[in-house]
Amino acid sequence: MEEIWHALQEGAPFSFINIGVLAFALAIIAERSVFILTKYRVNSTEFMAQIRKLVQAGNIDRAIKLCEAAPLPLLQVVKSGLTQVNRGEEAVIASMEERMSEVLPALEKRIGALWTLANIATLIGLLGTIRGLIRAFKAVGTIDDPSQKTALLSAGIAEAMWNTFLGLFIAVVCMVAHLFLHGMAKKHKLDMEKSTMKLENLLTLRRQGS
């Protein structure tokens, strides 16, 4: 910890600014991870299998009650379609599409900000790097005492390198987290689209068979 604190002091003030960026990014990563893992924890394949059995048996009301078992987005979308069964195929599709348009923004919320934070961290680190190099070159050009010149040159280079390291490290963390969370969001979005398509086909076959 003492070495980390010393490194941050050498990279100040831009290193402390980047620590703030890192804290903000970690807060987003934690919040999005918890949200996705809790709100989208349903097994879509198993859930749709249960819905299929109930619909094929003509138990639409029980299928709707199954969707009301938990306040999960996928269940809400499927429920919105089931409640419109008696109004025809177009009403079912329109209802599910409308509900999906309401729940999908919450799924993708703030994930894109991680990519922006990665760029910001890189630029802040670059500013710290330039500042450190300016200090280093200034020491070479204006200081006559060799020992003092060496100390200032070393401090300037250390500031530049620590800021570069911290900026790139935060950028990598943000980019990796963005890829991970974006992949999770895309997977759940596709699951939701597949589930709605399965329900549409199921209801179409039910009407054709009746």
Rosetta blueprint (number, residue, H / E / L):
1 M L
2 E H
3 E H
4 I H
5 W H
6 H H
7 A H
8 L H
9 Q H
10 E H
11 G L
12 A L
13 P L
14 F H
15 S H
16 F H
17 I H
18 N H
19 I H
20 G H
21 V H
22 L H
23 A H
24 F H
25 A H
26 L H
27 A H
28 I H
29 I H
30 A H
31 E H
32 R H
33 S H
34 V H
35 F H
36 I H
37 L H
38 T H
39 K H
40 Y L
41 R L
42 V L
43 N L
44 S H
45 T H
46 E H
47 F H
48 M H
49 A H
50 Q H
51 I H
52 R H
53 K H
54 L H
55 V H
56 Q H
57 A L
58 G L
59 N L
60 I H
61 D H
62 R H
63 A H
64 I H
65 K H
66 L H
67 C H
68 E L
69 A L
70 A L
71 P L
72 L L
73 P H
74 L H
75 L H
76 Q H
77 V H
78 V H
79 K H
80 S H
81 G H
82 L H
83 T L
84 Q L
85 V H
86 N H
87 R H
88 G L
89 E H
90 E H
91 A H
92 V H
93 I H
94 A H
95 S H
96 M H
97 E H
98 E H
99 R H
100 M H
101 S H
102 E H
103 V H
104 L H
105 P H
106 A H
107 L H
108 E H
109 K L
110 R L
111 I H
112 G H
113 A H
114 L H
115 W H
116 T H
117 L H
118 A H
119 N H
120 I H
121 A H
122 T H
123 L H
124 I H
125 G H
126 L H
127 L H
128 G H
129 T H
130 I H
131 R H
132 G H
133 L H
134 I H
135 R H
136 A H
137 F H
138 K H
139 A H
140 V H
141 G H
142 T H
143 I L
144 D L
145 D L
146 P H
147 S H
148 Q H
149 K H
150 T H
151 A H
152 L H
153 L H
154 S H
155 A H
156 G H
157 I H
158 A H
159 E H
160 A H
161 M H
162 W H
163 N H
164 T H
165 F H
166 L H
167 G H
168 L H
169 F H
170 I H
171 A H
172 V H
173 V H
174 C H
175 M H
176 V H
177 A H
178 H H
179 L H
180 F H
181 L H
182 H H
183 G H
184 M H
185 A H
186 K H
187 K H
188 H H
189 K H
190 L H
191 D H
192 M H
193 E H
194 K H
195 S H
196 T H
197 M H
198 K H
199 L H
200 E H
201 N H
202 L H
203 L H
204 T H
205 L H
206 R H
207 R H
208 Q H
209 G H
210 S L
